[in-house]
Every structure is written in C-alpha cells, then in structure tokens.
Amino acid sequence: MTYLFLYVIGIILIWWIYRVGWLQALKTVIKVLIPSILIIFFNIKGGRLLFKSPVFGLLSVLPTSIFIYRGSLPLVSFINNLIENKTSKDYDSEVIETDSVPVDD
C-alpha cells in the first residue's frame, strides 16, 4: 500500500513538473514538505508529553499544527527566495549590455 501511495505521488509530481516547470514545482514541494516534516518531528518529540491524555492530544493537534505551519513560513520563504535568486543570477549572466549610438545623417 505504501508503494502504491509513493507511485501515485511520483506520477503527480511528474505531471506537476510538466505543467508548471521544474523550479515552480520545486518551490511548491518545499512549501508543502518543510511544514509537514516539522509537524511530524514535533509530534514525535512532543507527542509523549502532549498526547498522554487522548482528549488533550486531540484538542491540541490542530492548534500546534497551525502554530508550526505559521512558524515555518519564514523558513519556506527564505528557501524559495534562495532558489529564485539563484535562477535570476543565471538569467542575468546571459544578458549582453550594449550602448546605442544615434546615427547622424
């Protein structure tokens, strides 16, 4: 079942790369993966303390996830800006600057 899930995710990623381009797809994947990984790590480490009581655990899952998601937005934007700056430097290096001189009759 896990392989089927990963296969479907791979097909979706390939389609998304084809649809919007490699860099935009990379930024979207980073935008989804960073908060998800941080939420999973928090639930693994902090879950022992927060989720001892099932009622308290269920009530605290959504607020902690929202808090971690909002807290990870600066990190995600920083990484996306690094990617954007790296690609813009590559495009700027191909531009040739010239001076135009008017031709007098």
ABEGO torsion letter per residue (X at the ends): XAAAAAAAAAAAAAAAAAAAEAAAAAAAAAAAAAAAAAAAAAAAAAAAAAAABAAAAAAAAAAAAAAAAAAAAAAAAAAAAAAAAAAAAAAAAABBBBBBBBBBX
